[in-house]
Amino acid sequence: MPPVDETGRRRPSRAPRTPMPERDPVERAQDFDEVALGYTEEQALAEADRCLQCANPTCIEGCPVNIDIKSFIARILERDYAGGVAVIKERNALPAVCGRVCPQEEQCEAACVLSRKGEPVAIGRLERFLGDYDLACDLEHRCRPEVGTDTGFKVAVIGSGPAGLACAGELRRFGHAVTIFESLHAAGGVLTYGIPEFRLPKSIVQAEIEALEEMGVEIVTDAVVGATYTLDELMGEHGYDAAFIGVGAGLPVFLGVPGENLNGVYSANEFLTRVNLMRAYEFPKADTPVWRGRKVAVVGGGNVAMDAARTAKRLGAEQVFLVYRRSEEEMPARREEVHHAREEGIEFKMLCSPQEILGRDGWVTGMVVTRMELGEPDESGRRAPVCVVGSEHTIECDTVIVAVGTRANPLLTKATPGLEVSSRGYILTDADGATSLPGVFAGGDIVTGAATVILAMGAGKRAARAIDRYLAGCG
Amino acid sequence: MFQIVHKRQLSESVFEMGVEAPQIARKVRAGQFLMLRVNETGERIPLTFSDWSADEGWIRFIFMRVGKTTHLLSHLEAGDALADVVGPLGTPTHVEGLGRVAVIGGGVGTAVAYPVARAMLESGNEVTAIVGARSKDLLILIDEFEALPLKELIVVTDDGSAGEKGLVTQPLARLCDAGAIDHAMAIGPAIMMKFCAQTTKERGVPCTVSLNPIMVDGTGMCGACRVTVGDQTKFGCVDGPDFDGHLVDFEELMSRQRVYADMEREADSEYSKECSCHL
């Protein structure tokens, strides 16, 4: 137990934040194994001991799904790890995933009282510690949220990404039967095809999905709703009483510059899907190929751009440039990812905007960029980049990966009459996720546009509660 | 898993395969495609439906043995299973109100031309079919075409071993010049579609082509299948696979189809070595 003072009250540790053990940058940039190794029990205890156990824990409000952070840290201090897992799972079905990929620095950790004067408690790393503890247990000893008494209602969840998985788990707790329809051959959505192995091992995603299946969630892969099935059919002849749409914003956005269809130009989606979902880094053991560039330019400044750049490095690129039109300060990527990318030798070319991709015999040979300056703030509040006249120059490269965002995929919405969407194709919902169609709810990127894993999970969960209320009204 | 229920060898390297997939079978329309994965380490490849039966719950496709995946496929038999079959994907071919149509099928593209011609006939169009191959041995589905109520079936081979000697563009030009068709639909190798588009463009006849770019997911997610149509970039999987042939940049399509040519050869030769070891 932690030290106590003479009055018997616990005295929190004043030690600095416990660093995350990480693999050596040179070594790790050669393979796809995980970069951050996770806390040991001692490290987790030392870090948990920094928590003040505030009477008014602001961190909980900083969490999009309001995990009872104070309690799970208290359980760690008591070495009751299974208890800690149970606390998290009350709110979040995927702690091993969120502990790795949540932007905690903008959420719970930003709200931690300690962050006012120094470094916040490493809440994300502690969450990961518990998540991994749970997954290391035998299946029967894992924390499994209790499944509700069978209500007789059936809910279709479309898409098995973070929103769909969170929604499905919650619906089972209410006792509704759940079938997830996934268009790809493997479940997990962006957790499977998008986020690389070295940041989120697929075995973790698989284990979390299996835990949901243990709860009775049925997953049907190779099922494209809008093509293999229509939503009308699911709600009609297939007998589903409600549906949740969590199909993500999966369509890649391109730059719209000349030369973009040359060989060697990838969307980040394609590049990452080939490597993560199809395991092209094992080619020819796995059958899907990926072009391994020698000099790779990645365009964009978000987490996906970092993932693509670091993946290209691991595929053997000699040089990887990250080309972003604003400055590093405006980059939407997590600081941690930026830091990891730099450590691995990614070269940052800030304030550069692509104008044209050059090629020879159909293949990329370079990219013309213009230097930018930061002007007045734009609608996003960030200073808008402005071209510096006459500053065009060429970056020599044989591969360009475009990671400038995604937009709504119309495949399902177009095939669903009566489902109202915005002018940009995102599904319109109320605060609970209810769409214009009765019994049909939606959440995640297909409603909000590209956002984070945890926001999508929060939306899935909120919608599950709304679906439960809707079904109660049907009964 | 998807059970294989039918397999037939159509020529030395072309095979027809049927798979039990009742949910897909009730949805397919002519011109649409499927994505399949042979096994757990397999790649996802797009193949166009050649036939289907909603009542009996099966779908069929025809493939040519060209790389590792199609080699693997060719070694499977009825009773075996495929890891994944997804579909139907893509926008169905527009078949209504076209009038007098020439449907051109080249090589393995004939597999797609057949259901398209059938659907056009069912919609009340008058259809002339032009079926071409390098030689007699490589012609496929001739009996099936002969069973359709076509205006005419024109068979063409490069070497003259069956039908007319020459290229499919010759009878196509003739039909255009005679004012005998209002529309052309060409399905085959990119180079053949390019010349069909050129032949019809010169003669002022609209021409639809069914493109076969490289794809990964087939649902609009990856953008590997982008093609230039007019001054726009389109996705072959969701915007197509059919496009106005007069506007397609075929040079770009052919270049993009070759991206992985070297790697595909590598994978196929590795696989062939493996196969010969097991003999």
Contacts between the chains, C-beta under 8 A, distances in Angstrom:
chain1	res1	chain2	res2	distance
A	183	B	86	7.0
A	183	B	217	7.5
A	183	B	219	5.5
A	184	B	217	6.5
A	185	B	37	5.8
A	185	B	44	7.5
A	185	B	83	6.9
A	185	B	84	4.4
A	185	B	86	7.6
A	193	B	221	7.9
A	221	B	84	7.3
A	222	B	84	5.0
A	222	B	85	6.6
A	222	B	86	4.6
A	223	B	23	7.9
A	223	B	86	7.9
A	224	B	86	6.2
A	224	B	87	7.5
A	224	B	89	7.0
A	224	B	219	6.0
A	227	B	27	7.0
A	227	B	87	6.7
A	227	B	88	6.0
A	227	B	89	5.9
A	227	B	219	7.8
A	228	B	23	5.7
A	228	B	24	6.2
A	228	B	27	6.6
A	228	B	86	7.2
A	228	B	87	6.8
A	228	B	88	7.5
A	229	B	23	6.9
A	250	B	219	7.6
A	250	B	220	6.9
A	250	B	221	4.4
A	251	B	220	5.3
A	251	B	221	6.9
A	251	B	223	7.9
A	252	B	221	7.3
A	252	B	222	7.1
A	252	B	223	4.6
A	254	B	223	6.9
A	254	B	226	7.8
A	254	B	233	6.8
A	260	B	233	7.1
A	261	B	226	5.7
A	261	B	227	7.8
A	261	B	228	6.0
A	261	B	233	6.4
A	261	B	252	5.7
A	261	B	256	6.9
A	263	B	255	6.2
A	263	B	256	6.2
A	263	B	258	7.6
A	263	B	259	4.8
A	266	B	224	7.9
A	267	B	222	6.3
A	267	B	223	4.1
A	267	B	224	7.9
A	269	B	221	5.7
A	269	B	222	5.2
A	269	B	223	6.5
A	270	B	216	6.0
A	270	B	222	3.7
A	270	B	223	5.6
A	270	B	224	5.0
A	273	B	216	5.5
A	273	B	217	6.6
A	273	B	221	7.0
A	273	B	222	5.5
A	274	B	216	6.3
A	278	B	43	6.4
A	278	B	44	7.2
A	278	B	216	7.1
A	279	B	41	7.5
A	283	B	263	6.8
A	283	B	267	7.1
A	284	B	263	7.6
A	284	B	266	6.0
A	284	B	267	4.4
A	284	B	270	5.2
A	285	B	41	6.8
A	286	B	41	4.8
A	286	B	43	7.9
A	287	B	41	6.0
A	287	B	42	5.2
A	287	B	43	4.2
A	287	B	68	5.8
A	287	B	69	6.2
A	287	B	267	6.1
A	288	B	43	4.1
A	288	B	44	7.5
A	288	B	216	7.7
A	289	B	43	7.9
A	289	B	260	4.6
A	289	B	263	3.9
A	289	B	264	6.9
A	289	B	267	7.1
A	291	B	259	6.6
A	291	B	260	7.4
A	362	B	252	7.7
A	362	B	255	3.6
A	362	B	256	7.7
A	362	B	258	7.8
A	409	B	219	7.0
A	409	B	220	5.1
A	409	B	221	6.9
A	410	B	220	7.8
A	410	B	238	7.7
A	411	B	219	5.8
A	411	B	220	6.1
A	411	B	238	6.4
